[in-house]
C-alpha cells in the first residue's frame, strides 16, 4: 500500500489540482511583472548615471560638500530662518543590481524600488503630499481585476501573502506623519517667509513621552495660517492636535503626536479646530448646492482623496468628543461645527452611522437642555435633506428608535422634553414622504403585531407590552406625523388630506389605537384611554376624518366610578397628562370622580366641536345626547322609596358638580344642533352633492357656533389648571433640588462628628 496514492490525494488531483496550478501560474505572472518593473527602473537609473560626465560629478560633489559645510556651521535658529533646500543623502555606488544577477528579488527590495524614497515630493498644497505613483496605481488595478475574475484566488492571497495586497496602501494611522511629509513649496529668501513656513515654533519641545506640547503661540500661528492663507499644512497640524485633545482622557493618549498641557490651550484649540477647519475645507474642496437642494462635491478629485484621512480623523474626533462632553455651550458649538462638514461625510457610511447615533443620543436625552437638543436636531434635519434614500431610511429608523428609547420614562418633568422630541421628529417624515411611508408602515405594523399577540395569546403580563409609555408615545408620535403632513390647512400643496403619501397610514393607525384603548376596560386604565383619545382627536381634526370616539367615552360614563356615590378623600388632584394608570387609593374617591368628569366633558366637547359646522351635526349628536340625558337622570335619583327586605335603597352618585357640567354639555350640543338646522333650511342640494356638503358654513369660524364658544371656555379653564399644576411641579422640583444639595453637607457633618 506504500506505493499507492492516498484517497485524499487522488480526490485532490481530480477536483482541485488543475485550479491550483492555474492560480500558481497567475501568481507567478504578477510576481514576474513586478520583477520586470524593478529591472526597468534599475536599468534607467544606471543609464542616467552613465550619461553624466565626470565634470558634473565633481561639481556636484563639491556643491554637496559646501552645502554640508554650511549646515554643519549653521545653528538651529539659522536653519529655520533660512530658505535652504535639504541636502540630498549620499548614494552608495553599486556596479550591478543584485536582482539583475540572480534573477530573484526580496520583498524588501521590491517595496523600496516601487516606493522610491529618494524621489522628491510635490510640495504644492493642492496635492497634500500624495504618495501614490503610477506603479502603485497599476498594481492596484491588477489586484482589483484579479478579485473580480477569481475571488477564491484573491482570498488565497489574502491568507498567504497579504503583504502583496497591501502594496503601497495607506492607513488612517498615517495621519500622524502627514505634517512631516510636506516640504517648503518653493525657494524663498530669508526676508520673504510666510506664516506657513513657521508653523512649528522653536519653543515646541517634546516632553518625556515624546509628545509636542501645544502652546498658545502655536495656536495663534496656526490660526493666522488657516485664516490668511487657508493653509492645508496648518490644518493638518490642527487636526492632529484636536484629535489629541478629543482623546485627552483616553487610555492611548501617549500614541498622539501632541499633548495638551492646560485647560486654556484645550479651549483655544477646540475653538480653532471647530471654527476654521470647515472653512479651509470649503476653500480647497468647495461644496456646490443646486436650487433643488442637491449637494455636489468633486469626490473623484485627487485633492478630495488626499484630504480623506484628515476628514475622517477630524470627524471621528468630533464624535468621540460629543460622547464625553458635559458642558452645554461646548456641545452646542461642536454640533454647529458639524453643519458645514456634513456634505463631505456623505461618502463615509460607517463614520456617518456613528455620527448619527451620537446626534440621536443627544437629541433623545430628556436631561439635556432644550437649546442643545434643538441644535442636534437641526444637524439631523440638515443631514436628512442632503442625503440619499439609503441614508435617509437608516437615519429615520435611528431617530425613531431613539424616540422610543427616550420616552420610556414619562413624568411631569420629562413630558415637555418628550413632546419636543415627538414634534421635531414628525417633521423629518415630511422631507421624503415616500421613504416616510415605508418606514411608517414597518413600525405601525410592528405595533399591530404586538397588539394582536396580546389579544390572541393572552397571559398574565401580556397586556404590559401595550399598556406602557413607549407603546402609547409611539401611537401618539405617528398621529402627529400623519396630522402634520396630511393637513391641507398647513400644507398648501395638498388639496385634500388623501393627496399625501402618508395618508394610507391613517386607517391602520386608527384601528390599532381603538383596539389598544379598549384592551383592558377597567377604571384603573382610564387615563391611558384619555391619552389615546387625544391622539385620535388630533388625527380627526387635521385630516377631517370622522372617528367614532363617543362610544369609548360613554363606556366611562356607565362605569361604577361615575354612577355610584364616591368616597370622601383629601388626595391631591391627578394630572391625567402624565399618568397611564390610577393608583389604587384613588379608586372610588371623590377626587378621581371629579377628575374623570372634567376629562369626559372636555373630550366629548372636543370630539363634537370638530363637526360643529357640519351639515349633519344634528343627526351626529343625537345618540350620544340621549345617552348622556339618560345618565343624568340615573345619577340624579337621590333615593328610592322601594323598601326591600326592610332596607332603604339609595341611588345616584351625589355629585351635583359633575351632573351640572354634563347637563351643560348636553344643552350646548342641542343648542348647536338647532343652530345648524336653522342654517340648513335654505339648502337646496341633497347629501349626494359632496361639494355642497363640504362647502356648508366653510367660511364661518367655529368660535361663532354655540358649541365652539363653550369649547373655548373649557380650553381656557384647562390652560389655567395646567399653569397651576406647572407651578406646583416647579416648586416640588426646587424643593427636591434643595434636599439633594443639603444631603451631602449633612453627610459631611456626620463624618466630622
C-alpha positions, 0 to 999 in steps of 0.5 A: 500500500506504500506505493499507492496514492492516498484517497485524499490525494487522488480526490485532490488531483481530480477536483482541485489540482488543475485550479491550483496550478492555474492560480500558481501560474497567475501568481507567478505572472504578477510576481514576474511583472513586478520583477520586470518593473524593478529591472526597468527602473534599475536599468534607467537609473544606471543609464542616467548615471552613465550619461553624466560626465565626470565634470558634473560629478565633481561639481556636484560633489563639491556643491554637496560638500559646501552645502554640508559645510554650511549646515554643519556651521549653521545653528538651529535658529539659522536653519529655520530662518533660512530658505535652504533646500535639504541636502540630498543623502549620499548614494552608495555606488553599486556596479550591478543590481543584485536582482539583475544577477540572480534573477530573484528579488526580496520583498524588501527590495521590491517595496523600496524600488516601487516606493522610491524614497529618494524621489522628491515630493510635490510640495504644492498644497493642492496635492497634500503630499500624495504618495501614490505613483503610477506603479502603485496605481497599476498594481492596484488595478491588477489586484482589483481585476484579479478579485473580480475574475477569481475571488477564491484566488484573491482570498488565497492571497489574502491568507498567504501573502497579504503583504502583496495586497497591501502594496503601497496602501495607506492607513488612517494611522498615517495621519500622524506623519502627514505634517512631516511629509510636506516640504517648503513649496518653493525657494524663498529668501530669508526676508520673504517667509510666510506664516506657513513656513513657521508653523512649528515654533522653536519653543515646541519641545517634546516632553518625556513621552515624546509628545509636542506640547501645544502652546498658545503661540502655536495656536495663534500661528496656526490660526493666522495660517488657516485664516490668511492663507487657508493653509492645508499644512496648518490644518493638518497640524490642527487636526492632529492636535484636536484629535489629541485633545478629543482623546485627552482622557483616553487610555492611548493618549501617549500614541498622539503626536501632541499633548495638551498641557492646560485647560486654556490651550484645550479651549483655544484649540477646540475653538480653532479646530471647530471654527476654521477647519470647515472653512479651509475645507470649503476653500480647497474642496468647495461644496456646490448646492443646486436650487433643488437642494442637491449637494455636489462635491468633486469626490473623484478629485485627487485633492478630495482623496488626499484630504480623506484621512484628515476628514475622517480623523477630524470627524471621528474626533468630533464624535468621540468628543460629543460622547464625553462632553458635559458642558452645554455651550461646548456641545452646542458649538461642536454640533454647529461645527458639524453643519458645514462638514456634513456634505463631505461625510456623505461618502463615509457610511460607517463614520456617518452611522456613528455620527448619527447615533451620537446626534440621536443620543443627544437629541433623545436625552430628556436631561439635556437642555432644550437649546442643545437638543434643538441644535442636534436636531437641526444637524439631523434635519440638515443631514436628512435633506442632503442625503440619499434614500439609503441614508435617509431610511437608516437615519429615520429608523435611528431617530425613531428608535431613539424616540422610543428609547427616550420616552420610556420614562414619562413624568411631569418633568420629562413630558415637555422634553418628550413632546419636543422630541415627538414634534421635531421628529414628525417633521423629518417624515415630511422631507421624503414622504415616500421613504416616510411611508415605508418606514411608517408602515414597518413600525405601525405594523410592528405595533399591530403585531404586538397588539394582536399577540396580546389579544390572541395569546393572552397571559398574565403580563401580556397586556404590559407590552401595550399598556406602557409609555413607549407603546402609547408615545409611539401611537401618539408620535405617528398621529402627529406625523400623519396630522402634520403632513396630511393637513391641507390647512398647513400644507398648501400643496395638498388639496385634500388630506388623501393627496399625501403619501402618508395618508394610507397610514391613517386607517391602520393607525386608527384601528390599532389605537381603538383596539389598544384603548379598549384592551383592558376596560377597567377604571384603573386604565382610564387615563391611558384611554384619555391619552389615546383619545387625544391622539385620535382627536388630533388625527380627526381634526387635521385630516377631517376624518370622522372617528367614532370616539363617543362610544369609548367615552360613554363606556366611562360614563356607565362605569361604577366610578361615575354612577355610584356615590364616591368616597370622601378623600383629601388626595391631591388632584391627578394630572391625567397628562402624565399618568397611564394608570390610577393608583389604587387609593384613588379608586372610588374617591371623590377626587378621581370622580371629579377628575374623570368628569372634567376629562369626559366633558372636555373630550366629548366637547372636543370630539363634537366641536370638530363637526360643529359646522357640519351639515349633519351635526344634528343627526351626529349628536343625537345618540350620544345626547340621549345617552348622556340625558339618560345618565343624568337622570340615573345619577340624579335619583337621590333615593328610592322609596322601594323598601326591600327586605326592610332596607332603604335603597339609595341611588345616584352618585351625589355629585351635583358638580359633575351632573351640572357640567354634563347637563351643560354639555348636553344643552350646548350640543342641542343648542348647536344642533338647532343652530345648524338646522336653522342654517340648513333650511335654505339648502337646496342640494341633497347629501349626494352633492359632496361639494355642497356638503363640504362647502356648508358654513366653510367660511364661518369660524367655529368660535361663532357656533354655540358649541365652539364658544363653550369649547373655548371656555373649557380650553381656557379653564384647562390652560389655567389648571395646567399653569397651576399644576406647572407651578406646583411641579416647579416648586416640588422640583426646587424643593427636591433640588434643595434636599439633594444639595443639603444631603451631602453637607449633612453627610459631611457633618456626620463624618466630622462628628 
